[in-house]
Amino acid sequence: MNVFGSVASTERAEAGRYLWTAKSLDKYDAVLLLPDKNDTLNARVQASFEAKLRGRGGITIHNGEARRLVALCSLYQFSGKVVVGSFDEPHGRKLRNLLDSGVATEETLIDDVILGAM
């Protein structure tokens, strides 16, 4: 164990750093991370993301690669270009509670919370 949590978390963060540079993700205006395996939710988030890009360059990263980048983002916010399209990630995000309690709809959470800064 180290100051960042488990060794596995640190290794995922290192893998995320490598992935960010190897894919030259800095060249994009926005990077959407979809770490969840919920294909329906991912499709909704991605469609809203693409609509909000308005001609800017964006890329979507899915599943394992997205989880590695989320691990890196959990350590520090290294770029304002990153959007995590999840109700539960990064660790500690509680958007699902708002959905489950009826306080907010899925559409509101996607458009106003997850993608609100775009």
Phi, psi and omega in degrees: 000143178229188184292343180266000184112220183284158176300321180299321178297317179296320178295321177295320178296317177297319177296324177295318178299316178298315181299317180302314182284321182296324180269002180051048184291343178296339182285348181269152177284331180210143179234114179266125177256126178242084185280345184278160179263007180279099185297324180294312178297315180302318180296319179295315180296316181296319179297317178293320178301311181297323178294325182279346180297323178048055176085353177279160180277128179220161179218149177245132178245131185250161167048238187300318178296320178296320179296323177295319179289325176297320177300319177294314179297332179292334179282317177195152180275095186274348181206137175279002182274349188273131175237123178263111183272065183216147174277343187241345182247148357292168183311130180102344178290131186239034181297329179299328177299320178295322178291310183296329181274353179084007180293325181219154176271164177301317180299317179296317180296319180291306187285322187261331183260300183294313184255011185301328184278354183281000000 
